[in-house]
Amino acid sequence: GGLELADEAKEAKAAKEAAAAKKKAAAAASSSASKSGIQVIDQWESFTAHKSADIDGLAAKVGKKVNDGKFKAGSSTMCLTLLKALADQMTKEDLQSIEKLLTQMSREKASSKADTLSKENKANNAGRNKKYDVHEELDEGYGDMDEYTPEEWAAWEAQQRKSGGW
């Protein structure tokens, strides 16, 4: 509760200070660049979001930068910061759709982890006291032998006898 808000306030303050420092650096760079005839163009300042594709492109670039970074909790921190910054502009329906998406992602992550654990447990569960279903194990390795009719088996056995395979 209160501790999270204090942390968030500290993060917001740090972000504002970083933005202010960036503006000062950009102003200094532009003043020195204008003296030398070099023009500095800040991509962020020139960015405008007119279409959904603009937002998608920006999100992809930011997502790549955050994922490539070394801060492990960067993605969750970025998402929470964006949600808090845009909360005033969002409708209840927007928030509900985000909630549904997060719930779905959480379920998929849990399901994926459960599948992995299940496979690992199955592989590690082979032991001296394990009861094996020989028919099932052979079917898994060689296919379902019940798929052949008695006539097909008889023909195969006759072929084996002729060729000396038996």
Secondary structure as UniProt FT lines:
FT   HELIX           2..36
FT   HELIX           43..46
FT   HELIX           52..68
FT   TURN            72..73
FT   HELIX           74..86
FT   HELIX           87..89
FT   HELIX           92..124
FT   TURN            128..129
FT   HELIX           134..142
FT   HELIX           145..147
FT   HELIX           150..163
//
